[in-house]
Amino acid sequence: MSQAAILCVDDEAPILKVLKEQLKRCFGNQYIYELAQSAEEAWMRSMN
């Protein structure tokens, strides 16, 4: 069974890092956290 994921997209790496930390603080290991710095990268990650 696959685990649900949250995909965060922002072109600034520090923003992504903080966003992931905040989400993990709220949801713990309930989700897989994926990060992308562009729409293209997000699209590629969502296809896997």
Contact map, one row per residue, 1 for C-alpha under 8 A:
111000000000000000000000000000000000000000000000
111100000000000000000000000000000000000000000000
111110000000000000000000000000110000000000000000
011111000000000000000000000001110000000000000000
001111100000000000000000000000111100000000000000
000111110000000000000000000000111100000000000000
000011111000000000000000000000001111000001000100
000001111100000100110000000000001111000001000000
000000111110000100000000000000000011111001000000
000000011111101100000000000000000001110000000000
000000001111100000000000000000000001110000000000
000000000111111100000000000000000000100000000000
000000000111111110000000000000000000100000000000
000000000001111111000000000000000000000000000000
000000000101111111100000000000000000000000000000
000000011101111111110000000000000010000000000000
000000000000111111111000000000000000000000000000
000000000000011111111100000000000000000000000000
000000010000001111111110000000000000000000000000
000000010000000111111111000000001010000000000000
000000000000000011111111100000000000000000000000
000000000000000001111111110000000000000000000000
000000000000000000111111111100000000000000000000
000000000000000000011111111110000000000000000000
000000000000000000001111111100000000000000000000
000000000000000000000111111100000000000000000000
000000000000000000000011111111100000000000000000
000000000000000000000011111111100000000000000000
000000000000000000000001001111110000000000000000
000100000000000000000000001111110000000000000000
001111000000000000000000001111111000000000000000
001111000000000000000000000011111100000000000000
000011110000000000010000000000111110000000000000
000011110000000000000000000000011111000000001000
000000111000000100010000000000001111100001000000
000000111110000000000000000000000111111011001000
000000001111100000000000000000000011111011000000
000000001110000000000000000000000001111111000000
000000001000000000000000000000000001111111100000
000000000000000000000000000000000000011111110000
000000000000000000000000000000000001111111111000
000000111000000000000000000000000011111111111100
000000000000000000000000000000000000001111111110
000000000000000000000000000000000000000111111111
000000000000000000000000000000000101000011111111
000000100000000000000000000000000000000001111111
000000000000000000000000000000000000000000111111
000000000000000000000000000000000000000000011111
